[in-house]
Amino acid sequence: MSIRDIPQGEEIGQIRQSVRKLCESFPPEYWRQLDRDHAYPSEFVKALSDAGYLSVLIPEEYGGSGLPLSAAAAILEEVQHAGANGAACHAQMYIMGALLRHGNEEQKQKYLPGIASGELRLQAFGVTEPTSGTDTTSIKTFARRDGDHYVVNGQKVWTSRAEHSDLMLLLARTTPKEQAAKRTDGMSVFIVDMREALKSGMTIKPIRTMMNHATTEVFFDNVRVPAENLIGEEGKGFRYILSGMNAERILIAAECIGDAKWFIEKASAYASERQVFGRPIGQNQGVQFPIARSYAQMRAAELMVHQAASLFEKGQDCGEQANMAKMLAAEASWAAAEACVQTHGGFAFAEEYDVERKFRETRLYQVAPISTNLILSYVSEHVLGMPRSY
């Protein structure tokens, strides 16, 4: 069933069931082979696109479903819960938010219908640089105006899915940092047609990582981007990027909840079946308690994810809740992963059990898209009123 066939007022439970059904067509062997080959799950992404799951947040007038963030969160949670990996395409849900909220009508008409249909992939987000890390205001990639184009020079790193995306949302300086009135001024956002850019100065270098994440370095050497591809006002790009980060964190948190559920179910089942010394290992409190504790952590984090999504949908400030949801969900998924590995013992390291693959994948979210330490700094300063630490 396509998500387009589900009435908007119907329970999200039906969306969850439909996603689970789709994921059943991609069994563990599919993901193991991709992991061995460090290959991109093209068939899985196409299936999600064809079913309309990647366009849920795009309004109906542009070909999407116009559903709330909680629907998108449910989709990604179920993908992870099924043992799959939504990181291959989750950015398509939240990257387009900058275009939707700050782009002009011509840009929306040009790109959003193609993104909604799956004809265009907007999955690459060019923000982080080797010398700036999470200090986004210190980026050096520069876009210089030259007539009806901008000429872009610089480098991005950890730009995931760049090899599998048609479009990139790029953040670049258009005013040198030292000339900007505030450190957050002077940055602009562009839609880069990567198909054209690869013909004229853009190069992509894959980065091999401990998990199959399809991430890259991207180099810009006098890449010309049409001025009409500037989103919003020149120099206001930092705030446009920020406006989408709450959605990103809520959706990543939902994925972590899905991972945690997968680990907990896997560990509980194995603990009930595995016999050692003539009894199930799950009969021992030393095995039970870590699993039960991780379940409690997951349920608490799940409530925070729901609260953050609810505030976001109402248009209310949800920075505190979105950040804490992401932190708590990442910690819950990691606790569940640890419990699952300990429960399986040596078998956790065997590829056929899928535990080691999911273990590697879920570890990422304590680091990206924002580290736990930066979330703690945010809460300290913006929620508790303590002095800025950086």
C-alpha positions in Angstrom: 0.0 0.0 0.0 1.2 3.5 -0.8 1.1 6.1 1.9 -1.0 8.2 -0.5 -3.8 5.7 -0.1 -4.0 6.2 3.7 -6.4 8.9 4.8 -4.6 11.7 6.7 -6.9 11.4 9.7 -6.3 7.7 10.2 -4.1 6.3 13.0 -0.4 6.3 12.4 -0.6 2.7 13.4 -1.6 1.8 9.8 1.4 3.7 8.4 3.6 1.7 10.8 2.1 -1.6 9.6 2.6 -0.7 6.0 6.2 0.3 6.5 6.8 -3.0 8.3 5.3 -4.9 5.4 7.5 -3.1 2.9 10.6 -3.9 5.0 9.8 -7.6 5.0 10.7 -7.6 1.3 14.3 -6.7 2.4 15.4 -9.5 4.7 18.6 -9.5 6.9 20.6 -11.1 4.1 20.0 -8.1 1.9 21.5 -5.8 4.5 24.4 -8.1 5.3 25.4 -8.2 1.7 25.3 -4.4 1.4 27.4 -4.1 4.5 30.0 -6.5 3.2 30.2 -4.6 -0.1 29.8 -1.1 1.4 27.0 -0.7 -1.2 24.1 1.7 -1.3 20.6 0.2 -0.9 19.2 1.5 -4.1 16.3 -1.0 -4.3 15.2 -0.2 -0.7 15.3 3.6 -1.3 13.4 3.2 -4.6 10.7 1.1 -2.7 10.4 3.8 0.0 10.2 6.5 -2.7 7.6 4.6 -4.8 5.4 4.1 -1.7 5.6 7.8 -1.0 7.3 7.5 2.4 10.1 9.9 1.6 7.7 12.6 0.6 5.4 12.6 3.6 6.4 16.1 4.7 6.0 17.7 1.3 2.6 19.5 0.9 0.0 17.9 -1.4 0.2 20.8 -3.8 3.7 19.8 -4.7 3.0 16.1 -4.9 3.6 15.0 -1.3 1.3 13.7 1.4 1.4 16.8 3.6 1.5 14.7 6.8 2.9 15.9 10.1 6.3 15.2 11.5 5.0 12.5 13.7 4.2 10.4 10.6 7.7 10.8 9.3 9.1 9.9 12.7 6.9 6.7 12.7 8.1 5.7 9.3 11.8 6.0 10.2 11.3 4.3 13.6 9.7 1.3 11.9 12.5 1.1 9.3 15.0 0.8 12.1 12.8 -1.5 14.2 12.6 -3.8 11.2 16.4 -4.2 11.2 16.8 -2.0 8.1 18.8 1.3 7.9 17.0 4.5 7.1 20.2 6.5 7.1 20.5 5.7 3.4 17.7 8.2 2.7 16.4 9.9 5.8 17.8 13.3 4.9 15.4 13.5 2.0 12.7 14.1 4.6 14.3 17.0 6.4 16.7 18.7 4.0 13.9 19.9 1.8 12.5 21.8 4.8 14.8 24.8 4.0 13.5 24.9 0.5 9.9 24.5 1.7 10.1 27.2 4.4 12.5 29.7 2.7 12.5 29.0 -1.0 10.5 31.0 -3.5 7.5 29.6 -5.4 9.5 29.1 -8.6 12.1 27.0 -6.7 9.4 25.0 -5.0 7.6 24.3 -8.3 10.9 23.4 -10.0 12.2 20.9 -7.4 9.6 19.7 -4.9 7.3 17.7 -7.3 10.4 15.8 -8.6 11.6 15.1 -5.0 8.1 14.0 -4.1 7.9 11.5 -7.0 11.4 10.2 -6.4 12.5 11.5 -9.8 15.0 13.8 -8.0 17.0 12.9 -4.9 17.8 15.7 -2.5 19.8 13.7 0.1 23.1 15.5 0.3 23.6 18.2 2.9 26.9 20.2 2.5 27.6 21.9 5.8 30.5 20.4 7.8 34.1 21.1 6.8 37.4 19.5 7.9 38.6 22.6 9.8 35.3 23.7 11.3 33.6 20.5 12.6 30.5 21.5 14.5 31.6 25.2 14.6 29.5 26.0 11.5 30.2 29.7 11.7 33.8 29.0 10.9 33.2 27.3 7.5 35.5 28.5 4.7 33.7 27.3 1.5 33.0 30.5 -0.3 30.5 31.5 -3.0 31.5 34.6 -4.9 28.8 36.4 -7.0 29.8 36.6 -10.7 27.0 38.0 -12.8 24.1 35.6 -12.8 26.1 32.9 -11.1 28.0 32.2 -7.9 31.4 30.6 -8.1 32.0 28.2 -5.3 35.3 27.1 -3.9 36.0 24.9 -0.9 35.6 21.5 0.7 32.9 19.7 2.6 33.3 16.5 4.7 30.9 13.9 6.1 28.6 14.8 3.2 26.6 11.5 3.3 24.8 10.2 0.2 26.6 12.7 -2.2 27.3 9.9 -4.7 23.6 8.9 -4.7 21.9 12.4 -4.8 20.9 14.6 -7.7 20.7 17.7 -5.6 22.7 19.1 -2.6 21.7 21.8 -0.1 24.9 23.7 0.3 25.9 26.2 3.0 28.6 28.6 2.0 30.0 31.9 3.0 29.1 34.8 0.8 30.7 37.4 3.1 34.1 36.7 4.8 33.6 36.0 8.5 35.8 38.9 9.6 33.5 41.3 7.6 30.2 40.0 8.9 28.4 42.0 11.6 27.8 38.8 13.6 29.5 35.5 13.3 26.2 33.9 12.1 25.8 36.4 9.3 27.3 36.2 5.8 26.4 32.5 5.0 24.0 31.6 2.3 22.2 28.4 1.2 22.1 27.1 -2.3 20.5 24.2 -4.2 23.3 22.6 -6.2 22.5 20.4 -9.1 25.2 17.9 -8.6 24.7 16.3 -12.0 25.8 19.6 -13.6 28.4 20.4 -10.9 30.2 17.1 -11.4 30.9 18.1 -15.0 32.5 21.4 -14.0 34.7 21.4 -10.9 33.0 19.3 -8.3 34.6 16.0 -7.2 33.5 13.5 -4.6 35.7 11.2 -2.6 34.1 8.4 -0.6 35.1 7.9 3.0 35.2 4.3 4.1 33.8 4.0 7.7 33.1 1.4 10.3 29.5 1.2 9.1 28.0 1.2 5.7 27.0 4.9 5.7 27.9 6.1 2.1 29.6 9.3 3.3 32.1 11.4 1.4 34.3 14.5 1.0 33.2 16.9 -1.6 35.5 19.4 -3.3 34.4 22.6 -5.1 36.8 24.0 -7.7 35.2 27.1 -9.3 31.8 25.4 -9.5 29.3 27.7 -11.0 25.9 27.8 -9.4 23.0 29.8 -10.9 22.1 32.8 -8.8 18.5 31.7 -9.0 19.4 28.7 -6.9 20.1 30.9 -3.8 17.5 30.1 -1.2 16.0 33.1 0.6 18.2 36.1 1.2 22.0 36.2 0.7 23.8 36.1 4.1 20.8 34.7 6.0 21.6 31.0 5.4 22.6 30.1 8.9 19.2 30.7 10.3 17.6 28.8 7.4 19.8 25.8 8.3 18.9 26.1 12.0 15.2 26.1 11.2 15.5 22.5 10.0 17.7 21.1 12.7 14.9 20.5 15.2 13.1 18.3 12.6 16.4 16.5 11.9 17.0 15.8 15.6 13.5 14.5 16.2 13.6 12.2 13.2 17.0 10.8 14.1 15.8 10.3 17.7 12.9 8.3 16.2 15.3 6.1 14.4 17.2 5.5 17.6 14.0 4.4 19.3 13.5 1.9 16.5 17.0 0.6 16.9 16.5 0.3 20.7 13.3 -1.7 20.1 15.1 -4.0 17.7 17.9 -4.7 20.2 15.6 -5.2 23.1 13.4 -7.7 21.2 16.4 -9.5 19.9 18.0 -9.8 23.3 14.8 -10.8 25.1 14.1 -13.5 22.6 17.6 -14.9 22.7 17.7 -14.8 26.5 14.5 -16.8 26.6 15.7 -19.4 24.2 19.4 -19.8 25.0 20.0 -22.7 27.4 23.2 -22.8 29.6 23.6 -25.0 32.7 20.2 -26.5 31.9 18.2 -23.3 32.1 17.4 -20.2 29.9 20.0 -17.5 30.5 17.1 -15.0 30.8 16.2 -16.6 34.1 19.3 -15.0 35.5 18.8 -11.4 36.8 22.3 -10.5 35.6 21.0 -11.0 32.1 17.5 -9.7 32.7 18.3 -6.4 34.4 20.3 -4.7 31.7 17.7 -5.5 29.1 14.9 -4.3 31.4 16.8 -1.1 32.2 17.4 -0.4 28.5 13.7 -0.9 27.9 12.8 1.6 30.6 15.3 4.1 29.0 13.8 3.6 25.6 10.3 4.2 26.8 11.3 7.4 28.6 13.1 8.7 25.5 10.2 7.7 23.3 7.9 10.0 25.4 10.4 12.9 24.8 10.4 12.2 21.1 6.6 12.4 21.0 6.6 15.6 23.0 9.1 17.2 20.7 7.2 16.2 17.6 4.0 17.5 19.0 5.5 20.9 19.8 7.1 21.1 16.3 3.7 20.3 14.7 2.1 23.1 16.7 4.7 25.6 15.5 6.0 26.1 19.0 9.6 26.4 20.2 10.9 22.8 20.6 14.7 23.3 20.7 15.0 22.0 24.2 12.8 19.0 23.6 14.3 18.1 20.2 17.8 18.2 21.5 17.0 16.2 24.6 15.0 13.7 22.5 17.9 13.1 20.3 20.4 12.7 23.2 18.1 10.5 25.3 17.1 8.3 22.3 20.8 7.9 21.2 21.8 6.9 24.7 18.8 4.4 25.0 19.7 2.8 21.7 23.3 2.4 22.8 22.3 0.9 26.1 20.0 -1.6 24.3 22.8 -2.4 21.9 25.2 -3.1 24.8 22.7 -5.3 26.5 22.0 -7.2 23.3 25.7 -7.9 22.7 26.3 -9.0 26.3 23.2 -11.3 26.1 24.4 -12.9 22.9 27.9 -13.3 24.1 30.2 -14.5 21.3 27.4 -15.0 18.9 26.9 -11.2 18.9 30.0 -10.9 16.8 28.8 -13.4 14.2 27.5 -11.6 11.1 24.5 -13.9 10.8 22.9 -12.6 14.0 22.9 -9.0 12.6 23.7 -7.7 16.1 27.2 -6.5 15.3 26.0 -4.6 12.2 23.2 -2.8 14.1 25.7 -2.2 17.0 28.0 -0.3 14.6 25.2 1.6 13.0 23.5 2.9 16.2 26.8 4.1 17.7 26.9 6.9 15.2 24.1 8.8 16.8 25.9 9.7 19.9 28.2 11.7 17.6 26.1 12.8 14.6 24.3 14.8 13.5 25.2 16.6 16.8 27.3 15.2 19.6 25.9 14.5 23.0 28.3 17.0 24.5 27.0 19.9 22.4 23.5 19.0 23.4 24.5 19.2 27.0 26.1 22.6 26.3 22.9 23.7 24.7 20.8 22.7 27.7 23.2 24.2 30.1 23.2 27.6 28.4 19.7 27.9 26.8 17.6 26.0 29.3 19.4 26.4 32.6 20.9 29.8 32.0 24.5 29.0 32.7 27.4 30.8 31.0 28.2 29.9 27.4 31.0 27.3 27.3 32.3 27.7 23.8 
